[in-house]
Amino acid sequence: MPAVDLLDRVGPARFMARLANGGVDLQLPRGAEPNLSIILGGAGARLEELVGAYTAFNRAGVAARVRLMQDDALIERRLMSDGAAWIVRAILEANPRPGYASDTFDTSGKPRVAWKTGTSYGYRDAWAIGATRRYTLGVWIGRPDGTPMPGQYGAVTALPLLFQAVDSLPRAPSNLFADTAPRSVSQVDICWPLGLAYDPAKVQVCHEKRSAWVLNGVIPATLPDRDSGNWSAATVPIRVDAMTGRRLSADCHAAQERDVDLARWPALAYPWLSPAERRRASLPPLAPQCAADALERYANVRIDGIGNGAAIARAPGSEKPAQLSLKALGASGTVLWLINGKLEGETSGAHAFVHAFAETGPQTITALTPAGAYSQVDIRVLR
């Protein structure tokens, strides 16, 4: 899902054009336009093209067409920057061989391999491509007529052959890929998932401290949440009553006040957070004497209890209608619940909204805060 989401933001046509410039000319069905399926194996590719592009990780970002004869002309194309190639290779190479974790078997005698597997739609192709410091290899397993091979995929079928081939090659040293990172690459401490540099002076806003590769000094940004258009994770400066911890709006004051930086989690992560993590990242409720403010939009409301596009039905043999118990994650105050645009209930904070669906067919559920933050899911109620 992250790969599909990222391709949607980059654009399938732009992505295919970039690959074509690097020597990988993806093939789509006749009349088809570039679409999100290409990131999941929904396009055709030739083994020679994939291997030629993969050499870019060993050649400072420059891909080359595979030559079958020594007299063939060398055709090179830049696929990515040298820094990007170094980072991707370092990530792939850090992944251990299956069954060879660092604390299990001694792998000192085996070459390091930057490897990746893949399986096309319908189990028609099983891929494994990898590179040592000297060689780049590709393995394809499939049937000549393109018929499926159920249960056969890259990690199970092609990867073992790749490692057998790698281990049979000469161990001659090579300087094709430097251990030292290019000047454009650095390793820094970041706060995840905020996408910010770690600041020892603001430890309280760092959910998780991690080490990350950075290209040209730019820390990878956290992608925006699709529902609200705001950043999924960020720090929000707020002012609170020092005695109660409740939030103060712009024109509201308390006897003792303090400034607080609130670190939010992405809305999509809320269902997996512990109650304590949710409380730390939730916007504190307003003090009773304060009017609502624009910060309520940072509530990042998310309906928990049913997924978008789901179908529900009454229990077998029961005359009672199908019923749901839902919560509005991320909301700290009042939440209004609407079914098909009609107000059906009101909850406060983490309290559940329980509703019985007497009518069948499509239903739209909306959780709305008085400040306008909302989440919405569409479901179908079956007979």
N, C-alpha and C positions, 0 to 999 in steps of 0.2 A: 503493500500500500504506500509506503513512503516514496518508492520509486515512481509509482503511477502519479502520485500527487506532485512530485517534483517535475516530471515530464509535462504535466498539464500546465504548470506555471512557466516552464521554458518554452513550450510549444512544440508539438510533434514535427511540424514541417521544418522548423529551425533546427531541431535536433538531427533530423535525417540529412539536412543539407550539410551540417557540420561533419557528420560521419562520412558522407560522400566525398567531401573535400579531403578527408583523411584516408580515403581509399576503400571505405566500406559502403558499397552501393546496395542498400537494403531493397528487397523486392517485395512489393505488395500485390495482392490479387488484382486482376485486371479491372480497371475503373475505380479502384479504391483510393481514397485520400489518406495522407498520414494521420494516424490516430493513436490513442493511448495504448492500444494492444501491442505496439511494437516493442515496448519496454518489457513485455512478458512473453516474448517469442512469437509474436503475431506477424512477423515479416521474415522473408527468406534471406539467407546470407550464405556466402561461399566460405569454405574453410580457409582457402588461401587469403581471402581478404581479411578475415578476422585475425589470423596469425600475423599478417603484415601490419595491421593496426596495433596489435598487442606489442609489437617490437618497440613501439614508441616509449613504453615504460623503461626500456633499456637504452634508449637512444635520445635522451633529453627531450622527449616529446615529439620526435620526428618519426613518422611511420614510413614504411617502404613497401613497395610491391614485391611479393615473393617471386624470386627468379628460379626457374626450373633448370636453366642452363647457365654455365659460367659466362657465356658470351652475351646473355640477355642484358639489356640496358638497366642501370639502376635508376629507379624512379622513386623519388622521396617526396613526402608531403608533411607539413607540420600539422599535427593533430591537436596538440596542446602545448602549453608552456613547459619549460624544463622543470619548473617548480611543481606544477600540477602533476606531471609525470612522476616525479620523485615521491610525492606524497601518496599517490595512488599505489605505486609499487610498494612503498613501505607498509601501507595498510594491508595489502594482499599478502605480502611476505610474512607479516606478523601472525597470520592465521596458520596454526600448526597443521601438519598432516593429520587426517582422521586417524584416531587411535594412537597418536604420538604427542600427547600433551607433554609439556615441559617436565612434569613430575612423574611420568610413566616410563618411557623408554629413552635410551640414549640415542640422540639423533646427530651427534657430533660428526659422524662419518658420512652423513648424507648432505647433499647440497641444499641450500635454502631455495625455496620455490615460491614465486608469487603466482598463485593459482586461483582459478575461478571456474565454476561449472555452470551449465545451463541446460534447460530442457525446453524444447519448443512445444507449442500448443498441440495437444492430442498425443503426446509421447512419440512424435515422429522423428525427433532428433535428440541425441544425447551428446552434449559437448563437454570438453574439458580443455582448457588452455592454460599454460603455465610457462614461466620463464625462470631460468637460473641466471647467474651473472654472465653466462656466455651464450646460452641457447634459449630459443623460444620455440615451444612445441604446441601443436594442436591435435586433438583427438576428436573425431566424429564417429558416432555409431548410429546406424540407421539402416533402413531397407531401401534398395534402389528404386522401388516403385513408390516410396513415400508413405506406405501404409503404417499405421500405428504399431508401437511395441509397448503395450500396457505394462506398467510397472518398471519400465527401463528408463532411467533418467541419469543425468550427467554424473551426479555424486556417487551413484552405485555402479554404473556400467562403464563410463568413460574415464573417470578419475583414477581407478586402479591401474589402467593401462598407461595413463600419463606418467604416473610415478615410476612404473616399471621402466618406461622409456628413459625418463630422466636419470634413474639410477644406473642405467647401462651406458651412459655417455661418458667420454673422457673427462677427467677432473682438471683439465688444463686451466690455469688461472686466466682471468680476463679482467680488464679495467673498463668494460663497457658501461658498467653502472657503478657510480661512486658511492661509497658509504657516507661520505660527507654531503650534507644537504646543500643545494644551491643557495646563493646569497638571498634569494627571494623567499626562502623557507625558514621558518623559525618555530620553536616549540614553546608554547606559553601555557600558563594556568588560566583556565576560564571557569565561569560559573554556568553550569548546565541546569536547566535549559534556557537560561536567560540570553545566552549569546553575548555575554559581556566579559571583559577582562576581570580577573580576580583582583579584588582590592582588599588588602589586609585590614584596612580601616573600616570596611563595611562587611564584615564576616556575616552579620545577621541577615543580609539580603542574598546570600549565596546558598541556594538549595543544595547543590552538589559541586564540589571543586573537582575539576578534571583537567588532564593535560591534553592539549590538542595541537595539531599542526596548523600553522597559519601561513597563508600565502600573501606576500607583499604587505604584511602587517595588518591584514584585514581578517577579523574574527568572523567566522561564518554566522550569519544572522539567523535568528529564529523566524520561521516563516509565519506570516500573518494568519490569523484565524479566519476562515472563510465566512462564517456566519456574521461576525461583527465588523470585519474589515480592520480591526485593531490588531496590534501585535499580540500573538498568543501568550507570550511571556515577557514581562517587563517589570521595572521598578516604578512604583507610583508614590510620589511624595505626599504625605497627608499630615494633618495636625490633629492631635488627640488631647482629650482631657487627661492630664497626668494622674488623676485620682481614679477614674473609672475606666480609662482605656477607650472610651467611645469617641467617635470621630466628630470633629468640629468643622462646620461649613465655613465659607469665606467670611461671612458677617457675624459669626457666632463665636463667643469666647467663654473661657472658664477661668477660675481662679488660678489654676496651675495648668500650663500647657506644655507640650513638647512636640517636636517634629519627628516624624517616623518615615522611613522608606519601606514601603510594603513591596515584597517580591512576589509576583504572581506566577502561578504555573500555567502552562497552556490549558485551555478549556478541555481539550480532548484527553488530557491526562487525569482529569479529576476522578473518573470512576475507579482509577487504580491507586489513588492516594489513600493514606491512612487518615482517620478522622483528625488526628493531631496536625498532619500536614495540611489538610484542608483548612483548619482553623487558622493556622499561621499565615496562609496565603489569601484568606478571605478579607474583604473590606469590612472593617469594624462597623457596627451599626452606629447611626447618628445619635448624638446626645439628644435627649427629649426636647430641649429648648431650641434645637437647630432645625432649620428648614432644609428640604432635600437639595442636593447640589449635583453638579454635572459629573462628579466622580462615580455616581451610581452606574454609569455606563461601563465602568471597569468590573462590574460584577461578573461578567463572563458566564452568564447563566447557561447551564447545560442540563437537559432533561435526562434523568437516569432511571432506568427500569424498563425501557423499550427502545429498540433501534429503529431508525428511519427505514421505512419500507417493510416493516414486519407485519405479520398477519396473526390475529388472535381468534380464538373460538371458545365457546362455552365448554365446560367439562362434559365428557361423554355421558349421556343419560341424564344430564341435569337440565332443569328448566330455568335455572338462573342465568342471566346474561353474563357474557365474558366481562371480567373485572381486572383493572390494573391498579397497582400502587406505585406512584411515581414521586420522584423528588427533583427539586431544582437545585442542582449542585452549583456552588459559587454564589448563590444569593444569601444575603444575611438578614434581610428584613422581610417585608410582605411580598408574597408572590401571588399573582392572579392567574387562574387556570381557565383557559378557554377551549371549548370543543367546537370545531367548525365555526369559530368566530363568536360563539355565545359563551358568556361568563358562567362557569359551572362550579367554581369554588375558589377558596382563598386559603393560603397556608402562610406560616411564618417560619423563616429560617429553614432548618433541616427537616421540618415536619412533612410527612407524606401526604400526597393528594390521592385519594382513593375514588375511583369512578367506575360505575357499571355501564357498559355500552349496550343499551337496549336495541339500538338500530344497527343494522348490518351495512356493509359497504365501506367506501373510503371515509376516513376520519382524520381531521387535522387537529393535533394537540399543541397548544401554545402555552408556555410559561412566561409570564410578563411581570416585570417589576414596575412600580409606579414611575420610575425615572425613564422607562423605555427600553431597558435591557431585556432581551427575550431570547428564547430558544423554541424551536418548532420541529415537530416530527409528523410525518404522514404515515398512517397505518391503515390496514384493512381489517374489518371485523367480519368474520365468516359466520355462516349459519350454524 
